[in-house]
Amino acid sequence: MGFSMFLAFFGGYELILVGFLVLLLFGGKKLPELMKGLGNGIREFNNAKANIEGELKESMKEIKDK
């Protein structure tokens, strides 16, 4: 939901401009490293979120069983 809200504020031209600026600032050789780091960060965030959700569900189940 968060990413779709982010995209709601930007149209096609804005996203192209941001992509061009990133390419200009970091260059073509650094861009794959940047995207890999971004992907790793997103993966770690999703793993942490899933762990917290699992712990909450387990706690709620324990409370319900009592």
N, CA, C and O atoms as a printed pandas DataFrame, in Angstrom:
     atom_number atom_name residue_name chain_id  residue_number  x_coord  y_coord  z_coord
0              1         N          MET        A               1    0.816   -1.187    0.000
1              2        CA          MET        A               1    0.000    0.000    0.000
2              3         C          MET        A               1    0.863    1.255    0.000
3              4         O          MET        A               1    0.501    2.242   -0.641
4              5         N          GLY        A               2    1.980    1.244    0.694
5              6        CA          GLY        A               2    2.829    2.416    0.792
6              7         C          GLY        A               2    3.404    2.824   -0.548
7              8         O          GLY        A               2    3.419    4.009   -0.883
8              9         N          PHE        A               3    3.880    1.853   -1.322
9             10        CA          PHE        A               3    4.480    2.167   -2.614
10            11         C          PHE        A               3    3.443    2.690   -3.585
11            12         O          PHE        A               3    3.734    3.590   -4.372
12            13         N          SER        A               4    2.234    2.143   -3.545
13            14        CA          SER        A               4    1.192    2.636   -4.449
14            15         C          SER        A               4    0.791    4.063   -4.087
15            16         O          SER        A               4    0.448    4.853   -4.968
16            17         N          MET        A               5    0.831    4.395   -2.810
17            18        CA          MET        A               5    0.558    5.777   -2.404
18            19         C          MET        A               5    1.654    6.702   -2.913
19            20         O          MET        A               5    1.383    7.836   -3.306
20            21         N          PHE        A               6    2.897    6.214   -2.906
21            22        CA          PHE        A               6    4.027    6.980   -3.423
22            23         C          PHE        A               6    3.837    7.255   -4.905
23            24         O          PHE        A               6    4.066    8.373   -5.366
24            25         N          LEU        A               7    3.423    6.245   -5.650
25            26        CA          LEU        A               7    3.242    6.395   -7.086
26            27         C          LEU        A               7    2.044    7.277   -7.429
27            28         O          LEU        A               7    1.990    7.847   -8.519
28            29         N          ALA        A               8    1.101    7.395   -6.526
29            30        CA          ALA        A               8   -0.073    8.218   -6.788
30            31         C          ALA        A               8    0.297    9.698   -6.915
31            32         O          ALA        A               8   -0.411   10.451   -7.584
32            33         N          PHE        A               9    1.379   10.118   -6.293
33            34        CA          PHE        A               9    1.797   11.511   -6.343
34            35         C          PHE        A               9    2.664   11.821   -7.561
35            36         O          PHE        A               9    2.880   12.991   -7.879
36            37         N          PHE        A              10    3.160   10.800   -8.244
37            38        CA          PHE        A              10    4.053   11.000   -9.366
38            39         C          PHE        A              10    3.449   10.448  -10.645
39            40         O          PHE        A              10    2.891    9.351  -10.662
40            41         N          GLY        A              11    3.567   11.222  -11.712
41            42        CA          GLY        A              11    3.131   10.762  -13.023
42            43         C          GLY        A              11    4.314   10.190  -13.787
43            44         O          GLY        A              11    5.404   10.032  -13.237
44            45         N          GLY        A              12    4.094    9.883  -15.045
45            46        CA          GLY        A              12    5.137    9.290  -15.870
46            47         C          GLY        A              12    6.333   10.197  -16.060
47            48         O          GLY        A              12    7.475    9.742  -15.987
48            49         N          TYR        A              13    6.086   11.489  -16.305
49            50        CA          TYR        A              13    7.191   12.418  -16.539
50            51         C          TYR        A              13    8.061   12.607  -15.296
51            52         O          TYR        A              13    9.283   12.712  -15.398
52            53         N          GLU        A              14    7.437   12.649  -14.143
53            54        CA          GLU        A              14    8.196   12.820  -12.909
54            55         C          GLU        A              14    9.083   11.608  -12.646
55            56         O          GLU        A              14   10.235   11.759  -12.240
56            57         N          LEU        A              15    8.552   10.403  -12.875
57            58        CA          LEU        A              15    9.344    9.193  -12.660
58            59         C          LEU        A              15   10.511    9.120  -13.641
59            60         O          LEU        A              15   11.603    8.690  -13.270
60            61         N          ILE        A              16   10.296    9.531  -14.879
61            62        CA          ILE        A              16   11.382    9.555  -15.858
62            63         C          ILE        A              16   12.443   10.561  -15.431
63            64         O          ILE        A              16   13.638   10.291  -15.556
64            65         N          LEU        A              17   12.023   11.710  -14.931
65            66        CA          LEU        A              17   12.967   12.724  -14.473
66            67         C          LEU        A              17   13.785   12.211  -13.287
67            68         O          LEU        A              17   15.001   12.398  -13.246
68            69         N          VAL        A              18   13.136   11.580  -12.343
69            70        CA          VAL        A              18   13.846   11.028  -11.188
70            71         C          VAL        A              18   14.829    9.957  -11.646
71            72         O          VAL        A              18   15.965    9.929  -11.172
72            73         N          GLY        A              19   14.422    9.082  -12.550
73            74        CA          GLY        A              19   15.320    8.055  -13.076
74            75         C          GLY        A              19   16.519    8.657  -13.784
75            76         O          GLY        A              19   17.640    8.177  -13.621
76            77         N          PHE        A              20   16.299    9.698  -14.562
77            78        CA          PHE        A              20   17.398   10.376  -15.253
78            79         C          PHE        A              20   18.358   11.019  -14.255
79            80         O          PHE        A              20   19.575   10.948  -14.426
80            81         N          LEU        A              21   17.810   11.648  -13.208
81            82        CA          LEU        A              21   18.667   12.274  -12.197
82            83         C          LEU        A              21   19.502   11.244  -11.444
83            84         O          LEU        A              21   20.674   11.485  -11.157
84            85         N          VAL        A              22   18.905   10.100  -11.125
85            86        CA          VAL        A              22   19.652    9.038  -10.446
86            87         C          VAL        A              22   20.770    8.537  -11.353
87            88         O          VAL        A              22   21.897    8.341  -10.899
88            89         N          LEU        A              23   20.468    8.332  -12.615
89            90        CA          LEU        A              23   21.477    7.886  -13.570
90            91         C          LEU        A              23   22.584    8.925  -13.709
91            92         O          LEU        A              23   23.759    8.566  -13.794
92            93         N          LEU        A              24   22.231   10.183  -13.731
93            94        CA          LEU        A              24   23.205   11.253  -13.859
94            95         C          LEU        A              24   24.091   11.353  -12.615
95            96         O          LEU        A              24   25.302   11.547  -12.726
96            97         N          LEU        A              25   23.484   11.221  -11.428
97            98        CA          LEU        A              25   24.245   11.348  -10.185
98            99         C          LEU        A              25   25.152   10.155   -9.919
99           100         O          LEU        A              25   26.294   10.335   -9.495
100          101         N          PHE        A              26   24.672    8.955  -10.156
101          102        CA          PHE        A              26   25.416    7.768   -9.785
102          103         C          PHE        A              26   26.151    7.129  -10.948
103          104         O          PHE        A              26   27.090    6.362  -10.734
104          105         N          GLY        A              27   25.755    7.422  -12.150
105          106        CA          GLY        A              27   26.414    6.845  -13.311
106          107         C          GLY        A              27   25.923    5.434  -13.589
107          108         O          GLY        A              27   25.323    4.787  -12.730
108          109         N          GLY        A              28   26.186    4.970  -14.799
109          110        CA          GLY        A              28   25.716    3.654  -15.210
110          111         C          GLY        A              28   26.402    2.507  -14.491
111          112         O          GLY        A              28   25.813    1.441  -14.315
112          113         N          LYS        A              29   27.657    2.722  -14.071
113          114        CA          LYS        A              29   28.396    1.628  -13.424
114          115         C          LYS        A              29   27.987    1.433  -11.974
115          116         O          LYS        A              29   28.043    0.312  -11.468
116          117         N          LYS        A              30   27.581    2.487  -11.300
117          118        CA          LYS        A              30   27.182    2.392   -9.890
118          119         C          LYS        A              30   25.711    2.025   -9.717
119          120         O          LYS        A              30   25.307    1.584   -8.641
120          121         N          LEU        A              31   24.924    2.198  -10.742
121          122        CA          LEU        A              31   23.483    1.971  -10.640
122          123         C          LEU        A              31   23.126    0.539  -10.242
123          124         O          LEU        A              31   22.257    0.367   -9.387
124          125         N          PRO        A              32   23.753   -0.511  -10.820
125          126        CA          PRO        A              32   23.412   -1.873  -10.372
126          127         C          PRO        A              32   23.731   -2.110   -8.893
127          128         O          PRO        A              32   22.985   -2.805   -8.204
128          129         N          GLU        A              33   24.831   -1.538   -8.406
129          130        CA          GLU        A              33   25.166   -1.681   -6.987
130          131         C          GLU        A              33   24.132   -0.978   -6.116
131          132         O          GLU        A              33   23.743   -1.480   -5.062
132          133         N          LEU        A              34   23.698    0.177   -6.570
133          134        CA          LEU        A              34   22.683    0.930   -5.834
134          135         C          LEU        A              34   21.366    0.154   -5.769
135          136         O          LEU        A              34   20.743    0.075   -4.710
136          137         N          MET        A              35   20.949   -0.408   -6.882
137          138        CA          MET        A              35   19.701   -1.172   -6.923
138          139         C          MET        A              35   19.803   -2.451   -6.086
139          140         O          MET        A              35   18.836   -2.855   -5.441
140          141         N          LYS        A              36   20.984   -3.083   -6.102
141          142        CA          LYS        A              36   21.181   -4.286   -5.288
142          143         C          LYS        A              36   21.060   -3.944   -3.804
143          144         O          LYS        A              36   20.424   -4.674   -3.043
144          145         N          GLY        A              37   21.673   -2.832   -3.398
145          146        CA          GLY        A              37   21.572   -2.396   -2.004
146          147         C          GLY        A              37   20.144   -2.050   -1.624
147          148         O          GLY        A              37   19.693   -2.369   -0.524
148          149         N          LEU        A              38   19.432   -1.399   -2.535
149          150        CA          LEU        A              38   18.028   -1.067   -2.287
150          151         C          LEU        A              38   17.192   -2.337   -2.146
151          152         O          LEU        A              38   16.343   -2.433   -1.260
152          153         N          GLY        A              39   17.435   -3.302   -3.018
153          154        CA          GLY        A              39   16.713   -4.577   -2.938
154          155         C          GLY        A              39   16.980   -5.306   -1.636
155          156         O          GLY        A              39   16.062   -5.860   -1.031
156          157         N          ASN        A              40   18.245   -5.307   -1.196
157          158        CA          ASN        A              40   18.587   -5.952    0.073
158          159         C          ASN        A              40   17.899   -5.257    1.242
159          160         O          ASN        A              40   17.418   -5.914    2.165
160          161         N          GLY        A              41   17.854   -3.942    1.202
161          162        CA          GLY        A              41   17.185   -3.200    2.272
162          163         C          GLY        A              41   15.699   -3.497    2.332
163          164         O          GLY        A              41   15.138   -3.677    3.413
164          165         N          ILE        A              42   15.061   -3.549    1.172
165          166        CA          ILE        A              42   13.635   -3.868    1.121
166          167         C          ILE        A              42   13.386   -5.291    1.609
167          168         O          ILE        A              42   12.424   -5.542    2.335
168          169         N          ARG        A              43   14.253   -6.221    1.211
169          170        CA          ARG        A              43   14.111   -7.613    1.651
170          171         C          ARG        A              43   14.242   -7.721    3.164
171          172         O          ARG        A              43   13.457   -8.425    3.799
172          173         N          GLU        A              44   15.220   -7.036    3.753
173          174        CA          GLU        A              44   15.394   -7.064    5.207
174          175         C          GLU        A              44   14.183   -6.457    5.915
175          176         O          GLU        A              44   13.739   -6.974    6.940
176          177         N          PHE        A              45   13.657   -5.377    5.377
177          178        CA          PHE        A              45   12.475   -4.750    5.971
178          179         C          PHE        A              45   11.291   -5.707    5.940
179          180         O          PHE        A              45   10.584   -5.847    6.938
180          181         N          ASN        A              46   11.065   -6.368    4.807
181          182        CA          ASN        A              46    9.943   -7.304    4.692
182          183         C          ASN        A              46   10.117   -8.501    5.615
183          184         O          ASN        A              46    9.141   -8.986    6.188
184          185         N          ASN        A              47   11.354   -8.986    5.767
185          186        CA          ASN        A              47   11.599  -10.089    6.693
186          187         C          ASN        A              47   11.302   -9.681    8.133
187          188         O          ASN        A              47   10.687  -10.438    8.885
188          189         N          ALA        A              48   11.742   -8.481    8.513
189          190        CA          ALA        A              48   11.477   -7.993    9.871
190          191         C          ALA        A              48    9.979   -7.823   10.094
191          192         O          ALA        A              48    9.461   -8.163   11.158
192          193         N          LYS        A              49    9.283   -7.292    9.079
193          194        CA          LYS        A              49    7.834   -7.111    9.188
194          195         C          LYS        A              49    7.133   -8.463    9.356
195          196         O          LYS        A              49    6.215   -8.597   10.165
196          197         N          ALA        A              50    7.575   -9.465    8.583
197          198        CA          ALA        A              50    6.963  -10.792    8.678
198          199         C          ALA        A              50    7.222  -11.416   10.053
199          200         O          ALA        A              50    6.341  -12.067   10.614
200          201         N          ASN        A              51    8.423  -11.219   10.593
201          202        CA          ASN        A              51    8.730  -11.747   11.928
202          203         C          ASN        A              51    7.852  -11.106   12.989
203          204         O          ASN        A              51    7.353  -11.792   13.880
204          205         N          ILE        A              52    7.664   -9.814   12.903
205          206        CA          ILE        A              52    6.820   -9.114   13.887
206          207         C          ILE        A              52    5.375   -9.577   13.766
207          208         O          ILE        A              52    4.713   -9.809   14.778
208          209         N          GLU        A              53    4.877   -9.715   12.534
209          210        CA          GLU        A              53    3.505  -10.195   12.341
210          211         C          GLU        A              53    3.334  -11.601   12.903
211          212         O          GLU        A              53    2.318  -11.906   13.528
212          213         N          GLY        A              54    4.335  -12.463   12.679
213          214        CA          GLY        A              54    4.273  -13.824   13.204
214          215         C          GLY        A              54    4.243  -13.851   14.720
215          216         O          GLY        A              54    3.483  -14.609   15.323
216          217         N          GLU        A              55    5.080  -13.013   15.336
217          218        CA          GLU        A              55    5.106  -12.945   16.797
218          219         C          GLU        A              55    3.788  -12.424   17.349
219          220         O          GLU        A              55    3.300  -12.911   18.368
220          221         N          LEU        A              56    3.212  -11.434   16.676
221          222        CA          LEU        A              56    1.925  -10.910   17.136
222          223         C          LEU        A              56    0.818  -11.960   17.027
223          224         O          LEU        A              56    0.007  -12.108   17.940
224          225         N          LYS        A              57    0.788  -12.679   15.920
225          226        CA          LYS        A              57   -0.224  -13.727   15.747
226          227         C          LYS        A              57   -0.051  -14.821   16.784
227          228         O          LYS        A              57   -1.031  -15.334   17.325
228          229         N          GLU        A              58    1.206  -15.178   17.064
229          230        CA          GLU        A              58    1.473  -16.220   18.070
230          231         C          GLU        A              58    1.027  -15.749   19.449
231          232         O          GLU        A              58    0.441  -16.521   20.208
232          233         N          SER        A              59    1.301  -14.487   19.779
233          234        CA          SER        A              59    0.879  -13.946   21.067
234          235         C          SER        A              59   -0.633  -13.902   21.186
235          236         O          SER        A              59   -1.189  -14.229   22.234
236          237         N          MET        A              60   -1.302  -13.494   20.105
237          238        CA          MET        A              60   -2.758  -13.444   20.132
238          239         C          MET        A              60   -3.347  -14.842   20.295
239          240         O          MET        A              60   -4.356  -15.018   20.978
240          241         N          LYS        A              61   -2.720  -15.832   19.673
241          242        CA          LYS        A              61   -3.201  -17.214   19.791
242          243         C          LYS        A              61   -3.026  -17.689   21.234
243          244         O          LYS        A              61   -3.914  -18.342   21.781
244          245         N          GLU        A              62   -1.878  -17.363   21.859
245          246        CA          GLU        A              62   -1.644  -17.757   23.237
246          247         C          GLU        A              62   -2.650  -17.113   24.180
247          248         O          GLU        A              62   -3.121  -17.745   25.125
248          249         N          ILE        A              63   -2.973  -15.857   23.919
249          250        CA          ILE        A              63   -3.957  -15.149   24.755
250          251         C          ILE        A              63   -5.335  -15.758   24.558
251          252         O          ILE        A              63   -6.094  -15.904   25.516
252          253         N          LYS        A              64   -5.661  -16.112   23.331
253          254        CA          LYS        A              64   -6.973  -16.690   23.037
254          255         C          LYS        A              64   -7.120  -18.065   23.662
255          256         O          LYS        A              64   -8.207  -18.420   24.116
256          257         N          ASP        A              65   -6.040  -18.849   23.693
257          258        CA          ASP        A              65   -6.070  -20.202   24.271
258          259         C          ASP        A              65   -6.225  -20.188   25.784
259          260         O          ASP        A              65   -6.672  -21.185   26.352
260          261         N          LYS        A              66   -5.875  -19.105   26.453
261          262        CA          LYS        A              66   -5.957  -19.055   27.924
262          263         C          LYS        A              66   -7.330  -18.881   28.383
263          264         O          LYS        A              66   -7.575  -18.819   29.588
